[in-house]
Amino acid sequence: MLQTFGFIVILPILSIAVLLTLFRLIKGPTLPDRVVALDLMTTLGIGVIAAYAIVYHEPIFLDVALIVALVSFLGTIAFAYYVEKGTK
């Protein structure tokens, strides 16, 4: 039941969200828009990893999702630092 729900409902919704975010990443008028889109894509990727871990009862993938989230957070902080230094 959970595997069917995961494949029929959750993964297609996440896939559509990734495609829409990819459109914003390509079309984004400014660099911060593109960075936010890239951050959202990593968040959606974490959602895909978590959904896979839940559907297949593989808790080790949640550790992978946690590491990806930490790296994404560090990238966002680095970009914020770059923008802050560039405005002065």
C-alpha positions as CSV (number, residue, x, y, z in Angstrom):
1,M,0.0,0.0,0.0
2,L,2.7,2.5,1.0
3,Q,4.9,1.6,-2.0
4,T,2.0,2.1,-4.4
5,F,1.1,5.5,-2.8
6,G,4.7,6.5,-2.9
7,F,5.1,5.7,-6.6
8,I,1.7,7.0,-7.8
9,V,1.4,10.2,-5.7
10,I,4.5,11.3,-3.9
11,L,7.2,10.9,-6.6
12,P,5.2,12.4,-9.5
13,I,4.5,15.5,-7.3
14,L,8.1,15.9,-6.4
15,S,9.1,15.4,-10.0
16,I,6.8,18.2,-11.2
17,A,8.2,20.4,-8.5
18,V,11.7,19.7,-9.6
19,L,10.8,20.6,-13.2
20,L,9.2,23.9,-12.2
21,T,12.2,24.7,-10.1
22,L,14.5,23.9,-12.9
23,F,12.6,26.4,-15.0
24,R,13.1,29.1,-12.4
25,L,16.8,28.1,-12.1
26,I,17.3,28.7,-15.9
27,K,15.0,31.7,-16.2
28,G,15.7,33.4,-12.9
29,P,16.4,37.1,-13.5
30,T,18.9,37.5,-10.7
31,L,21.6,35.4,-9.0
32,P,19.8,35.2,-5.7
33,D,16.7,33.8,-7.5
34,R,18.9,31.1,-9.1
35,V,20.5,30.2,-5.7
36,V,17.1,29.9,-4.0
37,A,15.9,27.7,-6.9
38,L,19.0,25.5,-6.5
39,D,18.4,25.3,-2.8
40,L,14.8,24.3,-3.4
41,M,16.0,21.6,-5.8
42,T,18.3,20.1,-3.1
43,T,15.4,20.2,-0.7
44,L,13.2,18.4,-3.2
45,G,16.1,15.9,-3.7
46,I,16.1,15.3,0.1
47,G,12.4,14.7,-0.1
48,V,12.9,12.1,-2.8
49,I,15.6,10.4,-0.8
50,A,13.4,10.4,2.3
51,A,10.4,9.0,0.3
52,Y,12.6,6.3,-1.0
53,A,13.8,5.4,2.5
54,I,10.3,5.3,3.8
55,V,8.8,3.2,1.0
56,Y,11.6,0.6,1.0
57,H,12.2,0.6,4.7
58,E,15.9,1.6,4.3
59,P,16.7,4.0,7.2
60,I,20.3,4.4,6.1
61,F,19.1,6.7,3.3
62,L,17.8,9.1,5.9
63,D,21.5,9.6,7.0
64,V,22.3,10.5,3.4
65,A,19.4,13.0,3.3
66,L,20.7,14.6,6.5
67,I,24.2,15.0,5.0
68,V,22.8,16.5,1.8
69,A,20.8,18.9,3.9
70,L,23.8,20.0,5.9
71,V,25.9,20.5,2.7
72,S,23.0,22.5,1.2
73,F,22.8,24.6,4.3
74,L,26.5,25.4,4.2
75,G,26.2,26.4,0.6
76,T,23.3,28.8,1.3
77,I,25.3,30.3,4.2
78,A,28.3,30.7,2.0
79,F,26.2,32.5,-0.7
80,A,24.7,34.8,1.9
81,Y,28.2,35.7,3.2
82,Y,29.2,36.4,-0.4
83,V,26.3,38.7,-1.0
84,E,26.8,40.5,2.3
85,K,30.5,41.1,1.5
86,G,29.7,42.3,-2.0
87,T,27.3,45.0,-0.9
88,K,29.8,46.9,1.2
